[in-house]
Amino acid sequence: MNLSGLFKVSLISSALVLAGCGGGDINITPTNNDNHVDNSVENPVVIPDTGTGGGDNGGGDNGGGDDNDGDKVVGPTCASYTIGGSTFEGDVEGINCKYPQSFASRGKSISSSFLLEALPNGGSHIFEGALFIGDDVDTSKGGTIDLDGPILTIEAGATIAFTKADSFVRIGRGSKIHAVGELDKPITFTSIKEIDGDASTVPAMQDWGGIQINGLATTVECTKTEAESGMCNVPAEGVVSYYGGNNDADNSGSLEHVVVKFAGNGVEGDELNSITLNAVGSGTTVEYIHIHQGYDDGIELFGGQVNIKHIVVTDTADDGIDWDTGWKGNGQFILVQTLNQGNHGFETDGGKKDPTTDAGADRATTVSNPTIANATVVSNGIKGPRGHGAGMEMKEWGKAQLHNMLFVSKGTEAGSACFDLYDKNEGSGPVGVHANAKAGDIKFHNSIFACAYNFEPENIVLDGDLADFDIEQWFTEDGNQLVGFSAFENVLGADLATTNGTIKDKDGNNVSVESSKLSDENSFFTDVTYVGALGEDETDTNWAKFVAQSIERTK
């Protein structure tokens, strides 16, 4: 059985490059592609006068229209809003709309709704400052959250660009973003360097900050008392703002068919990701997202129960998907490529407090425990700016149920393994994810590791109550297979199907891999017959087309 051409583009061709490196060192230099769109046109759109209208052209009425006195000039429609009797609006500059810091900045929270239209002739909305929607409130200091806050609406096909590294989009608690693109008209957030028409500047990660949404769902960072009394105020990274609450069904809007490129910045512990979801509730929609060349994580989730589906992350400097502090959402159809740079496909944290202690038991929610299905991580294992490319690292007290996963990596150095249970010994023995794995609270189902290096060594030798924990035996339960990268390399172009097919493991034995079916238990999930992000016969679905478009953007 053959993988589809689309999947070969997104997975096979990239891995074949790795496989073809022979026995020597891999020397892949991160590159930034010049994807400029020339928006340097200085004149607005002009519609020629046809002379067919009424007016003074002979006195007759021929159905209205122009009167042959001149062409009609149609320029872009820039956004505007009114606050306190004052109107703020963007300035037309050629085919673009430019918004000065008097319109939006790090020092201004916009409390009025407005629309960013798709501009004609490929025009872009260019922001010279940050775009903060909704008032930021610390309820512990007497503030009140407006639960009917403003809405930022973005039309399908719109492009939004930022000129400064420290500028980002922030949606405050009680406010919403409604950014709903279409397969052929995605909404794009990017760097000014991609659209300024200057071929001497090349867009790169850290050109701007990304998108941050602050929600009202639960997080382990707050106690039950704080959450229930409306006093949960967790400071977000970047410019200090607050998130958290007691409504796991909170709705912060929709991100659909959205592309985020060249975002992220900061220092460790105070970073902006391409998309940050802070205690975002399950009423929020996050689907069909492509993230490319972000400095930190592609998507990072802090608590909450928002779901994510149809996600592509390519060449982020850190992790593809990172969750922390009690996230309990679902995820399905996720493709992460860390080929030129990047750390883990997935990095997961549960919360630093032991939930079996009093300090852990008083939390507003329990530790992170999502369900993820049909994800593929492809990594070359080389060391990038934030660490080696690897499959998945789990830390602290996190839990997860992981179905139909496919991890592929040629890496053989420490830090590049398919899977890492990272907790260190504390006191008399190991804690956290080691104990959770042994108890079945971390579990793979019907998944494949096609890696040269499967497990980080600290997972193998344990003491105390986990001295008898055999991580390879633990993984290979419940339909999971270790096939080895060499076996994967041999069948990349021909027989490695992600359907219920037969492949050969590293010893040449036939391996049959079935896929989990989850829809009966959870309506979020779509039942499929394959392992990994995309099936071999899936060529004409919106998801297959979206993957192909996403990979094309990286060229």
N, C-alpha and C positions, 0 to 999 in steps of 0.2 A: 504494500500500500504506500502511496506517495502522499506527502504533505502537500497542501495546496500551494500554488505559486505565491499567494499573499503571505502565507506563513513562512515560506522559504525566504521571502524578502525580510520579514521581521525577525526571524530567528535563525533559519538554516544558513543563509549566506553569511551572516555575521559570525556564526560559530565555525563555518568552514574556513573563514579567514584565520581564526584562532588555530584550528586543527592543522592548517597548512604551514604553521610556523616551524615545524620540525622539532629537533631537540634543542635548538638554541634558545637564547633569551628572547622574550617578547619585547619589542621596542615600539610601542605605539604612542605617538605624541598627540595629546589632546588638540583638537583643531576647532576653530571657530569659522563657520562657513559664511561667506558673504551673500546674504539673502536680501540685499537691498531692494526696496521698491522705490522707484523714482517718483517722489511726490513733489518735485521742485517746480511744477507748473505754477506760474504766477497769476494766471487769469482764471476767473470763474467759468463755469460751464455756460456756453452760449448756444441758444436755440435759434437757428436762422429764421428770419421772417419769410413766410411763404407768400405773403401778399394776397391771401385768399379770403381774408376777413372783410367785414364791413368798414364803416368809418367814412373817410373822405375820398375813397378810391372809386369815384363815380356815383356815390350816393346810395348804391344798392346794399341791401343786407344779405350777405351770403353765408349767414350762419355764425357770425361772430368771429373772434380771433383778432389778429393783429391788423393794423391798417396800412402796412407797408411803409411805416415811418421809421422802422429800425428793428434790429434784432432784439429778442427777449433775452435778458440776462438772468440766469438762475444760478445762484451761489449755494454753498452748503448752509444748512440750518444748524446753527450752533445751539448748545444747551443754554438754558437760563432758569433761574429760580428767583423767588422774592422772599425776603425775610425782613420783618420790621419795616415794611414800606419801601425798602431799597431792593432794586433788581440788579442781579449779577448775571452776566452772560459772557460767553466766549467771543473771541474776535475772529473774523474770517481772514485767513491768510492763504490766498490761492485756493486750492481745493480742500484745505485743512481748516480745522477750528482750533485755535490756541486759547488756553485758559490760564490766565495769570494767577499769581498767588492770592490776589484779592478774591478770586473765585473759589479756590481750594488750596489749602496748605496744611502743614503739620500743626499749625496753631489755630485752625478753624474747623469746627464740627458743623456740618451742614444739616440743618433741621427741617429742610424742605425737600419734597420729592422732585425729581426731574428725570428727563429722558435724554439718552445719548442715541441719536439716530445713526443708521448706516448712511454714511456720506456718499454722494455720487462721485463717480470717476476715481474711486479708490482713495478718497480722502480719509484722514485720520483725526481723531480727537487727541490733541497734544496737551498734556498737563505739565506745568512748570513746578507744581507742588504736589503734596500728598492729597488724596481724595478720601476724606473721612465723612462717612454718612451716619447721622444720628449723634445725639449728645452722649458723651461718655460720662457715666455716673458711678460714683462710689457710694453705695447705700449706707455704709457704716458712718459716713460723714453727713448724713441727712438727705442725700440725693434720692430722687424717685425716678425709676426707669419708665420711660414712655413706651408702653407695650404696643402702641399704634404709631411707631416712629416712621420716619420717611423711608421711601423706597427709591433705590437707584434702579432704573429700568434701562436696559441696553438692547437695542434692536439687533436682530439677526444680521450678520455681515459687517457689523461695526468693528473698527479697529481703534484701540486706545493705546496711546504711547506716553511714556514718562521720560523726562529729561534729566532727572537726578537720581543718584543711587539710593538716597534715603527716602524717596517718595514711594508710597504704596497705597493700596486701597484698603480701607478699614470699614467694616460694617458693624456698628455698635449694637449692643443688646436692645431688643425691641424693634430694630430697624431691619430692612430687607434689601437684598440684591435680587433683581429679576433679570438674569442674563441668559436668555434662551436663544441659542443659535440653531442652525440647521446643518445637516450633513454637508451640503454644498455652500452654506453661508455661515461658517463658524464665527464666533466672536473672538477676537484676538487681542490679548494684552501683551505688549512688547516694549522694546527699547526704542527711543528716538533714533538710535543709530541704525536701526533696520529700515526706517522709512524716510530719513532725512535727505536721501539722494546724494550723499557725499560718499563716494567710493573709497575715500581714504580712511573712513572710520568703519570698523567692523563690530557688530553687536557681540556682546559676551555676557556671561553670568555676572551678576552684581550690578548690572546697568540700572536696575530699579528694584524695588523691594518685594513685590508680590501682592497677594490678596490675603487679607486676614478677616475672618468672620468671628465675632464674639457672640456666643449664644447664652441661653438661660437654662441649659441642661445641667445634670449633676457631674461632679468631678471629685476625686478622692482628696483634692487639695482643700476641700471644705468639710466641716463637720456636719452631722445631721441637723444640729440645732441652727447653725448658720444658714444652711440651705432652706430649711423649713420656715425660718423667720425672715427670709429675704436679705440676709446679711452675708451671702457668699460673694466675695469680691476678689478674684484671683488676678494678679497683675499679669498682663500679656507681655510677651517679648516685643522688642522694638520700642516705639514710643509707648510709654506706660498707659494702658487702658485696662478695663476690667471685664471679666467674664465669669460665668457660673450662675447657677440657680437651682431650681427644684422641679423643672419641667422638661422631662426627657423627650416629650413630643414637640418641643418648641420648633417653630418654623422661621428660619432666617432667609427663606427665599429659594431660588433655583440657580444652579450653574449647570447648563446643558450645552453640549457642543461648544466648549470653550477651550481656547489654546492659550497657554501661558509660556512665554519664552524669555530667557535671559534675566530672570528675576533672582531674588534672594540676596541677603548680605548679613553682616554683623559678625560678632565674635562668639565663641562657644558659650552657651548659656544665655545668650541674648541675641537670638538670630531670627531672621525673617525667612520663611520658606516660600516656595512658589505659591502654594496655597496652605494656609493655616486655619484649621477648624477648631476653635476653642469652645468646648462645652456646647457644641451645636447639636440640636435635637433632631429626632427622626422625621419631623415634618419638613425638613429641608431636603431638596433634591440635588444630588451631585452625580452626574452621569455624562459620559462621552467627554472626557477631559484628556487633553494632551499637554504634557509638561516637558519642556526641552531646555537643557542647559541652565538649570537653576543652581545657585551656589550651595544652598543647604538642601533640605529634603524636598521631594516633589510634593507630597501631601503629608502634613503632620496633623494628627488628631489628638487633642488633649481632652480626655473625658467625652461625655455626651453619647448619643446613640444614633448619630447620622449614619446613613448607609452610602456606600460608594459603588459604582458599577460602570464598566466599560472605561477603563483608565489605561492610558499609555504614558509611561515616563521614560525619557531617553536622556542619557548622559547628564544626570544631575551629579553635583560634586559629592553629595552625601547620599542619603538613603532614598530609595524610590518612594516607599510608603513607611511612615513612622507613626506608631501610636503609643499613647502614654496616659497615665493618671485616670484610668477607669473607663476607656472607650469600650462600648459594648454593641457597636453596630455590626453590620454585615458588609461583605465585599465580594464581588464576583466579576470575572473577566478583567484581569489585570495583567498587563505586559510591562515588564521593566527591563530595559537594556542598559547595562553599565559596561560599555565597550571601550570608549576612549578615556573615561574617568568614572568615578562613582564608588560608593562604599557598598552597603548591603542593599539587596532588593527590598527586604523588609527589615526594619529594626523595631523592636517592641519592648515597651516598659509597662509594668503593671501599676506601679506605685511603690514607694520605698517603705511604707509601713506594713509590717507583718499583719495580715488580716486576722490572725488568730490571737492577737494581743488586744488589750483594751485600747491602745493607741490606734490600732487599725480598725477595730470594731465600731468606733464612733464616727467613721467617715460617712459622708453623704451618699456614697455608693461604694461598691466593692471594686476590686482590682480589675484591670482591663481583661475582657473576655469576649472577643469577637469571633464570628464564624466567617472564614474566607474560603472561597471555592474558585477553581479554574484560574489559577495565576501561573504565569511563566516568568522566570528570572533568568536572563542570559548574561553571563559575566565572563570577562577574559581573565579575571583574577589579578590583574596588574595593580600596582599601588598608585592611587591617584592622590589628589590634594587632601582628601579626608580619610584615606585608608584604602585597603585592598578591596577590589571587587569581590563580593561574596553573595551567598544566597540569603540567609536569614539569621539574625541574632536576637535572642530573647533574654531579657534581663529582669531583675527584681522579682516581684511576685506575680507577674503576668500569666494569663491563661489564654488558650486559643484552641479552636477546632479548625483544622486545615484540611480541605478536601480537594482532590484532583489537582495537586500542585506539581509543577515541573520546574526543577532547578537544574541549570546547565552551567558548568564552569570548568575551565582548563586549569585554574589556579592550583598550585601545589604548596605555596608558602603559607606560614602561619598567618591567620587572619583572612584567608581566602576560601575557607571551607564552605560547603553547602549549608551547614547548620551549626549554630553555636548556642549552647546553653551557658550563659556567661557568668552566672553568679559565682562569687568567690566564697571561701569558707569564712564563716563568722562564728566565733566561739568554738563550740565542740564539733561543728560539722557544717556542711553546706545547707543553704536555705533557698527559699524562693522557687525559681523555675525548675531547679533540680527536683525538689519535692513535688511540684505540680506535675512534672512529666511522669514521675513514677506513679502518681495517683491517677493518671489519665486525664488530668485537667489541661494538659497540653498534648495534643494528639494529631498525628497525620492520618489521613484516610485515602487510600487509592491514589497514592502519589509516587512520583519518580524523582530520584536524585541521579542525575547523569553527570557526576562530578569526578574529577581526579582526586579530590580531597574531600571526604564526606563530613567529618566531624572534627571540631577543634579539640586539641588534646586534653584540655582541662575537664572535658566532659567524660573522659574515659576512666580516670582514676579518682574515685571519690572515697570518702570515709564515713564514719558514723552510720546512721540508719540507711545510707544510700551506697554502702560499700559493695552491694551486690547488683547495683544498677548497671545493666549492659545497654548502652545507648544504641548499638547497632541492632540488637535483638528488639529493643523497644521500637525502633523505627520500622522494622520490617514486619511488624504485626499489622493486621487490618488492611491487607492488600497493597502495601507499599513495597517498592522495589529499589534496590541499589544496583544500577546497571553499569556505572563507571563511565568516565568520559571517553575512554578508548573504545568501548562498545558503541557509544553514541556517535563517535567520530566515524566509525565504520559504516553506519547505516544512515548518516545524516541525509544524504541525497536520495535515498531509496525507500527504506522500509520502516523508519521510525514514525509510526502513525500515532496521532493523539486520539484515535478512536479506540474501541475495544479490540485492538489488534494484537498481534504477537510480535514481540521484538526479542532480541537476544541480550542477555546480561553479559557482564565482563568475563564470565567463564564460558560463553558460547551457548548457554542453555536458553531454551525458549521461555519467555516470560509473558504471561497474559495479565493485562491491567484493565480492570473495569473502572467505571466512574461512579462516584456517589450520586444518588438521587435525593434531593433535599426539599423539593417543593411541597411535599405532603406535610412536612414539619414547619416550613417557613415559606410563605408565598412570595417573599422577595426573590428567591432563587429560581433560576430557569434550569430545568433538567436537560443535560446534554449527554452525549455518548462518548466524550473524549476527556482526556487529561490535559491540563494546560489551558492557556488563554484562548486558543483558537483551534477549531477543528479542521482536519484535512480537506473535508468537502465543503467547508463554509467559505464560499467565495463571493456570494451575491447578497449577503446580509448587510445591514447597516454597520454592524460591528466589524465585519471583514473589510468593508470599504473604509471605515474610519481608521483601522489599523494601517491600511495601505497609504492613506492620506498622511497619517502621522509620520510614518517612516519616510515618506517623500519629503516632508518638511525638514528632515534632518540632513538632507543632502546639500 
